[in-house]
Every structure is written in structure tokens, then in C-alpha cells.
Amino acid sequence: MTDALVSADVSRPSGPTVALALGGGGARGLAHIHVIEVLDELGIRPVLISGASIGAILGAAMAAGMSGKEIREHTLAAIGHPSRIMNRLWSLRPTRLSEVGFRVGQFNLERVLKAFLPDRLPETFEDLAIPLKVVTSDYYGQCECVCESGPLFPAIAASAALPAVFRPVMINGRVMIDGGLWNPVPFDHLIGHADITIGVDVIGQPAAGTAELPNSIDSLYGATQLTMRSIVTLKLEKGAPDIYLRPDVGRFRVLDFVKAGEVLATSAGIRDELKRALDEKLSAVA
């Protein structure tokens, strides 16, 4: 784990290289699957992937060697039906009397991920097929930390540990929470690693055109979106990636994972946008 960008020892293939940053946004981040599928279709394998929150989870699946099609199929099978979600969550029920009870933020995300993620994911970063940088937020240190070596599951769990839903994760004696709170779309960690950099923004925004007052949970996450949007706006002013994508995912809530099929259907337009952008950038670099 490092507090600053550390150059990865990436062997550069012939031709223009591509690096990919997948941002945080909860269930909205399932739109990342389209990006992975398009890269597969075009025969493009990133030389580096960086990810925050859901972007770290899907980035880890891609870095492990899974195709976009395999990720899509596993996602829809694992979380596309409420009954299947409940069956997997039931497997995480307390096994000791001392564990009975509930507190906000009590869920252990590392256990949840191991119940839902495919067996293809290795235990360590070193066993990934593509270098991966996982962004986390140090709660007490008030800084960003980047995990890129050692145990994989604690890192991706920390990166997606949304406050008030999941308990923080301890890594090397430091308390880590959702990496998207500090760096919602970590494209800055791609600088200098590839000819073409791609950032995928799935922060979304509350649905406009309504006078309805949001409930307390929606207000909380809507406020988080405002903060994340402010961070990204400032980062883009300093230096944007070569391709920056914002899928149409605004109407979905951060925990709408049961709507995986709808998220994928609504955000499908990002596929053609990415193909056009890549065609233009690859032609210019070649």
C-alpha cells in the first residue's frame, strides 16, 4: 500500500497502450461492464487498471482475467434476482449468539464480497493478470491510500466500505473506508502508464424535475454525490484523461444492485461512445 503514485513495472505491448480508471458509484457502477466488454471486443487489454469502490471490485475481476461477458453473466446470476441475493446473504448469518443483533454499518463487506464474487479472483494482487491500483480512504489519516500489493480482498472491501452500510476495514493498522469519497474516478493514477487513458464516471446525480423531498437516506447519498462531483470537477480542470465517459445511470440509487439488468440496459449507449472515442484516439496515436 502506498500513499502516492508508484510506478508499476508494466511491460508495454506493441502498438498504443491503454489504461483504465473505473470510478465509484455503487450499483450505478455496473455500467462499467459495458466498458470491459467493448475493450474485449476490440482486443484491447489495459496495461493498468485503477479503481475506487465498485470500480475496484469490477476492476479486480477484469485484472484477474475475466472477460466482460463472464463478469456480466456472473453479476446477473448473483445479484439479478432478489431470491438469490437473500440466499447468499443468508449464508452470512451469525453463527454464534454473540453475533446476533444489528447495528448500522455492521456488515462485514469482505465476507459479503467473498459470498458474491466469483472464485476466479485470487487472494493477492501479485496473482492478477493485469496490474491493479485500488483506492481507499484513510479515515483517521484523512488521506488517500493506494493498495497495489499483498492481500486483494481486504483492499477491495475497504475501497467499497460505504459508511453507514459497511464497517471500515483495517489494513496495516489503519482504518480504511470507501475510496470513492476521496478519489471518485482515479484517472490520475494512470498518468505516464499508457498512450491512452480512459476514465469512467458513474457518480450519477439525483433525478431532476421533481419537487418531491428526498428521504433521509437519499439526502445522505445525494449530498455525497455533490461532494464527489466537486472533487472530480477540480481534477478534470487540472488534467483530464484522454477519454472520459459518463454513462446514463443517474436515476439509480447507490444500493440498487437488484436492478442490475436495468442498469445495464439503460447505460448501454456508452458502448458506441467508447468505440467512437477509441477509434479517434487510436488513429491519432498510431
C-alpha positions as CSV (number, residue, x, y, z in Angstrom):
1,M,0.0,0.0,0.0
2,T,1.3,3.5,-0.9
3,D,0.2,7.0,-0.1
4,A,1.4,8.3,-3.5
5,L,1.5,7.1,-7.1
6,V,4.1,4.4,-7.5
7,S,5.2,3.4,-11.0
8,A,4.2,-0.2,-11.8
9,D,6.6,-2.5,-13.7
10,V,4.4,-2.9,-16.7
11,S,5.7,-4.5,-19.8
12,R,4.4,-2.4,-22.8
13,P,3.0,-4.4,-25.7
14,S,3.5,-3.3,-29.3
15,G,1.1,-0.6,-30.5
16,P,-0.8,2.1,-28.5
17,T,-1.4,1.1,-24.9
18,V,-4.5,1.8,-22.8
19,A,-5.0,2.3,-19.1
20,L,-8.4,2.3,-17.4
21,A,-9.9,4.0,-14.4
22,L,-13.2,2.8,-13.0
23,G,-15.0,5.1,-10.7
24,G,-17.2,4.6,-7.6
25,G,-21.0,4.9,-7.5
26,G,-22.5,1.8,-6.0
27,A,-24.9,-0.1,-8.2
28,R,-24.5,2.6,-10.9
29,G,-21.0,1.2,-11.4
30,L,-22.4,-1.9,-13.0
31,A,-22.3,0.2,-16.2
32,H,-18.5,-0.5,-16.1
33,I,-19.3,-3.9,-17.5
34,H,-20.1,-2.3,-20.9
35,V,-16.6,-0.7,-21.0
36,I,-14.9,-4.0,-20.2
37,E,-17.0,-5.8,-22.9
38,V,-16.1,-3.2,-25.5
39,L,-12.4,-3.4,-24.7
40,D,-12.7,-7.2,-25.1
41,E,-14.5,-6.8,-28.4
42,L,-11.7,-4.6,-29.7
43,G,-9.0,-6.9,-28.4
44,I,-7.6,-4.2,-26.0
45,R,-6.1,-5.4,-22.8
46,P,-5.3,-2.5,-20.4
47,V,-1.7,-2.2,-19.1
48,L,-3.0,-0.8,-15.8
49,I,-6.4,-0.6,-14.1
50,S,-7.2,1.8,-11.2
51,G,-10.5,1.6,-9.3
52,A,-12.5,3.1,-6.5
53,S,-15.4,1.3,-4.7
54,I,-17.5,-0.6,-7.2
55,G,-14.8,0.3,-9.8
56,A,-12.2,-1.5,-7.7
57,I,-14.4,-4.6,-7.5
58,L,-15.1,-4.8,-11.2
59,G,-11.5,-3.8,-12.0
60,A,-10.3,-6.7,-9.9
61,A,-12.4,-9.1,-11.9
62,M,-11.0,-7.7,-15.1
63,A,-7.5,-7.8,-13.7
64,A,-8.0,-11.4,-12.7
65,G,-8.5,-12.3,-16.4
66,M,-12.3,-12.4,-16.5
67,S,-13.9,-11.3,-19.7
68,G,-16.7,-8.7,-19.8
69,K,-19.2,-11.4,-20.8
70,E,-18.1,-13.6,-17.8
71,I,-18.5,-10.6,-15.4
72,R,-21.9,-9.8,-16.8
73,E,-23.2,-13.4,-16.5
74,H,-21.9,-13.8,-13.0
75,T,-23.3,-10.4,-11.9
76,L,-26.8,-11.2,-13.3
77,A,-26.7,-14.7,-11.8
78,A,-25.5,-13.5,-8.4
79,I,-27.5,-10.3,-7.8
80,G,-30.0,-10.1,-10.6
81,H,-32.7,-11.8,-8.6
82,P,-33.8,-10.9,-5.1
83,S,-34.2,-14.5,-4.0
84,R,-30.6,-15.3,-5.0
85,I,-29.3,-12.2,-3.1
86,M,-31.2,-13.4,0.0
87,N,-29.9,-16.9,-0.3
88,R,-26.3,-15.6,-0.4
89,L,-26.9,-13.2,2.5
90,W,-28.4,-16.0,4.5
91,S,-25.1,-17.8,4.2
92,L,-23.6,-14.9,6.1
93,R,-26.0,-15.1,9.1
94,P,-24.5,-15.1,12.6
95,T,-23.2,-18.5,13.7
96,R,-22.6,-17.5,17.4
97,L,-25.0,-16.0,19.9
98,S,-22.6,-13.1,20.4
99,E,-23.0,-12.1,16.8
100,V,-26.8,-11.8,17.0
101,G,-28.1,-8.2,16.7
102,F,-27.8,-5.4,14.3
103,R,-26.1,-2.0,14.2
104,V,-25.9,0.5,11.3
105,G,-22.7,-0.1,9.4
106,Q,-22.2,-3.6,10.9
107,F,-21.9,-5.6,7.7
108,N,-18.5,-7.0,7.0
109,L,-18.0,-6.3,3.4
110,E,-15.1,-8.6,3.0
111,R,-17.3,-11.5,3.9
112,V,-20.1,-10.2,1.6
113,L,-17.7,-10.0,-1.3
114,K,-16.4,-13.5,-0.9
115,A,-20.1,-14.7,-0.9
116,F,-20.9,-12.9,-4.1
117,L,-17.7,-12.6,-6.1
118,P,-16.5,-15.4,-8.5
119,D,-13.9,-17.8,-7.4
120,R,-11.6,-16.6,-10.2
121,L,-10.4,-13.7,-8.1
122,P,-7.0,-14.6,-6.5
123,E,-6.1,-13.8,-2.9
124,T,-3.3,-11.4,-3.7
125,F,-2.5,-8.5,-6.1
126,E,0.6,-10.4,-7.3
127,D,-1.6,-13.2,-8.8
128,L,-3.6,-10.8,-11.0
129,A,-3.0,-10.9,-14.8
130,I,-3.1,-7.0,-15.1
131,P,-1.6,-4.6,-12.5
132,L,-4.3,-3.0,-10.3
133,K,-4.4,0.0,-8.1
134,V,-7.2,0.1,-5.5
135,V,-8.0,3.4,-4.0
136,T,-9.1,3.6,-0.3
137,S,-9.6,6.5,2.1
138,D,-7.7,6.5,5.5
139,Y,-10.4,7.6,8.0
140,Y,-8.0,8.9,10.7
141,G,-5.2,9.9,8.4
142,Q,-7.6,11.9,6.2
143,C,-5.8,11.0,3.1
144,E,-5.9,8.7,0.1
145,C,-4.1,5.3,0.2
146,V,-3.5,3.1,-2.8
147,C,-3.3,-0.6,-2.4
148,E,-1.4,-2.5,-5.1
149,S,0.3,-5.4,-3.4
150,G,-0.5,-8.0,-0.8
151,P,-4.0,-9.4,0.1
152,L,-6.6,-8.4,-2.5
153,F,-9.9,-8.9,-0.7
154,P,-9.3,-6.5,2.3
155,A,-8.3,-3.8,-0.2
156,I,-11.3,-4.0,-2.4
157,A,-13.6,-4.3,0.6
158,A,-12.0,-1.2,2.1
159,S,-12.4,0.7,-1.2
160,A,-16.1,-0.1,-1.2
161,A,-16.8,0.3,2.5
162,L,-19.6,2.8,2.2
163,P,-20.1,4.5,5.6
164,A,-23.3,3.7,7.5
165,V,-23.7,0.5,5.5
166,F,-20.4,-1.4,5.9
167,R,-17.9,-1.4,8.7
168,P,-14.5,0.1,8.0
169,V,-11.6,-2.3,7.1
170,M,-8.3,-2.4,9.0
171,I,-5.3,-2.6,6.7
172,N,-1.8,-2.5,8.2
173,G,-3.3,-0.9,11.4
174,R,-5.1,1.8,9.5
175,V,-8.9,2.3,9.3
176,M,-10.0,2.4,5.7
177,I,-13.3,3.4,4.2
178,D,-14.8,4.0,0.7
179,G,-12.1,5.1,-1.7
180,G,-14.6,7.0,-3.8
181,L,-15.1,9.5,-1.1
182,W,-11.6,10.8,-1.7
183,N,-11.0,10.0,-5.3
184,P,-14.3,9.1,-7.1
185,V,-12.7,8.5,-10.5
186,P,-8.9,7.7,-10.0
187,F,-7.7,8.5,-13.5
188,D,-4.8,10.5,-12.0
189,H,-3.1,7.2,-11.1
190,L,-2.9,6.3,-14.8
191,I,-0.6,9.2,-15.8
192,G,2.5,8.1,-17.6
193,H,1.5,4.5,-17.8
194,A,-0.2,4.3,-21.2
195,D,-0.7,6.1,-24.5
196,I,-4.4,6.4,-24.0
197,T,-6.2,6.8,-20.6
198,I,-9.8,6.2,-20.0
199,G,-11.9,7.4,-17.0
200,V,-15.4,6.1,-16.3
201,D,-17.6,8.3,-14.1
202,V,-20.6,6.6,-12.5
203,I,-21.3,9.1,-9.7
204,G,-24.6,10.0,-11.2
205,Q,-26.9,12.7,-9.8
206,P,-30.3,12.8,-8.2
207,A,-33.1,12.8,-10.7
208,A,-34.2,16.3,-11.6
209,G,-37.6,17.7,-12.4
210,T,-39.4,16.8,-9.2
211,A,-40.5,18.8,-6.2
212,E,-40.6,15.7,-4.0
213,L,-38.4,16.0,-0.9
214,P,-35.9,13.2,-0.6
215,N,-35.9,10.9,2.4
216,S,-33.0,10.9,4.9
217,I,-31.1,8.1,3.1
218,D,-31.5,9.7,-0.3
219,S,-30.5,13.1,1.1
220,L,-27.3,11.5,2.6
221,Y,-26.2,9.8,-0.6
222,G,-27.3,12.8,-2.7
223,A,-25.0,15.0,-0.6
224,T,-22.2,12.5,-1.1
225,Q,-22.7,12.8,-4.8
226,L,-22.4,16.6,-4.6
227,T,-19.1,16.2,-2.8
228,M,-17.8,13.6,-5.3
229,R,-18.8,15.7,-8.2
230,S,-17.0,18.7,-6.8
231,I,-13.8,16.6,-6.4
232,V,-14.0,15.3,-10.0
233,T,-14.7,18.7,-11.4
234,L,-11.5,20.1,-9.8
235,K,-9.5,17.1,-11.0
236,L,-10.7,17.4,-14.6
237,E,-9.6,21.1,-14.6
238,K,-6.1,20.1,-13.6
239,G,-5.9,17.3,-16.3
240,A,-8.5,15.1,-17.8
241,P,-7.9,11.5,-19.2
242,D,-7.9,11.1,-22.9
243,I,-11.4,9.6,-22.9
244,Y,-13.9,10.5,-20.2
245,L,-17.2,8.6,-20.0
246,R,-20.3,9.3,-18.0
247,P,-22.9,6.5,-18.5
248,D,-26.6,7.3,-18.1
249,V,-27.1,6.0,-14.6
250,G,-28.4,9.0,-12.7
251,R,-31.8,7.6,-11.9
252,F,-30.5,4.6,-10.0
253,R,-29.7,4.6,-6.3
254,V,-26.4,3.5,-4.9
255,L,-27.8,0.3,-3.5
256,D,-30.0,-0.7,-6.5
257,F,-28.0,-3.8,-7.2
258,V,-31.1,-5.9,-7.6
259,K,-31.8,-3.7,-10.7
260,A,-28.6,-4.9,-12.4
261,G,-30.4,-5.7,-15.6
262,E,-32.0,-2.3,-15.8
263,V,-28.7,-0.5,-15.0
264,L,-27.0,-2.4,-17.9
265,A,-29.9,-1.7,-20.3
266,T,-30.1,2.0,-19.5
267,S,-26.4,2.6,-19.8
268,A,-25.8,0.6,-23.0
269,G,-25.3,3.8,-25.0
270,I,-21.8,4.1,-23.5
271,R,-20.7,1.3,-25.8
272,D,-20.8,3.2,-29.0
273,E,-19.5,6.4,-27.4
274,L,-16.4,4.4,-26.2
275,K,-15.9,2.8,-29.6
276,R,-16.0,6.2,-31.4
277,A,-13.6,7.7,-28.9
278,L,-11.2,4.9,-29.1
279,D,-11.2,4.9,-32.9
280,E,-10.3,8.5,-32.9
281,K,-7.6,8.3,-30.2
282,L,-6.0,5.1,-31.6
283,S,-5.9,6.6,-35.1
284,A,-4.2,9.7,-33.7
285,V,-1.6,7.7,-31.6
286,A,-0.8,5.0,-34.2
